[in-house]
Amino acid sequence: MKKTTRVLKTIAAIAACAPLLGWAAWPDKPIRMVVPYAAGGGADNTARIVAQQMSAALGRQIVIDNRPGAGGVIGEDNVAKAAGDGYTVLYDASAFSVNPALRKLPFDATKDFIPVSLVATAPQILVVPENAPYRTVAEFLDFARKNPGKLSFASAGGGTGSHLAGEALNEQAKVNLMHVPYKGGAPALTDLMGGQVSAYFGNVASTLGYVKSGKLRALAVSSTRRVPALPDTPTLGESGLPGYNVVEWNGVFLPKGTPPDIVQKLGKAVQAAVNDPTVRQKLLQLGLEPAGTTPAAFARFVQDETSRVSALVRARNIRVD
C-alpha cells in the first residue's frame, strides 16, 4: 500500500513538473508571428526585419502570418484566442491602443494580451505645401485662428496615426482644422502637394523625400526629440505646444496565460534583435527609432498610449465608419 502511494506521488510530481520542463525547452518548433496588416506595409516590413534576427537568437524559425482586416482587429483576435504556449506571437502597431477607443472588440485588449517589448517608434512630420504662406507652426496656427474654417488636414484614414496627430493638434492648440480622410497616405500627399488640403502628418519614410526635394515644407515633428534626418526642424513642443508627443509604434505581444519564463525569453530575443547593428540601421532607414524594452516597460507604455488615445477620442468626439 505504501509503495503504491509513493508511486502515485511520484507520478503526480512528474505530471506537475511536465509543463515546466516544456517551458524550459521552449522553443522546440517554429513560432507563428501574426501581423494584423497586409503584406508589404510598414508593420509587415518591420516585422520581417526583426523576426529574422529573432529567429537567429532563438534558434527557431519565426513564420510571418499576415491577417489583415478591420484595422488590425482580425489578426489581434486570432492571437487573443490562441494558446498561451509561446508559439503564437502578435506583432502589432499603434492601432492596438486605438481600437479599444473606436471599435467594439471581440476581446479585451487589456486582459487578453501580455506586452513583451516595444520594437520602435515612428515620429511624424507636420508638412504643408511648399508655397504655403506660413513657415512656422506659430504662423500656421495664427493663420488658422484668423481664418476659421479655411484650413484642413489630411489623414490616411479615420483612426490612423495621421488623423490622431491632427486631432491632438486641434485639441492642444485650440484650433479647428477640418479633417479630410483619404484611403491611405499616398493620395493624401498627392492632394497636399496640389493644394487641395492644408496640412498632413506623415511618417518619415513617406514624407522626407518630398521635404528634401522642396515639394513640401516641414513645420515640425510630432515626437519629443528632433528627427536626425531633419535636424533643423523643431518639435511641436519646441514650437509652442509643450508636451505634444504623438508617435506611431510597433511592438510584440503574447496571448494571456503565457508562462513568465517564455515572456522574458521572447522579450530578450526582441531586445537582442533591435540592438543588432544591422537591424538598427534598417529600422533607421525606414524612419523608425529603435527601442527594445522590457515587458514591464512596454506594459506601461501601452497603458499610457491607450489612456491618451481614449482621452483624445472623447475630447474630439472621433468616430470611424
Beta strands, then each sheet from edge to edge (+ up, - down):
strand 1: 31-35
strand 2: 62-66
strand 3: 88-93
strand 4: 113-122
strand 5: 124-129
strand 6: 152-155
strand 7: 178-181
strand 8: 199-203
strand 9: 216-221
strand 10: 248-255
strand 11: 289-290
sheet 1: 2+ 1+ 3+ 10- 4+ 11-
sheet 2: 7+ 6+ 8+ 5- 9+
end
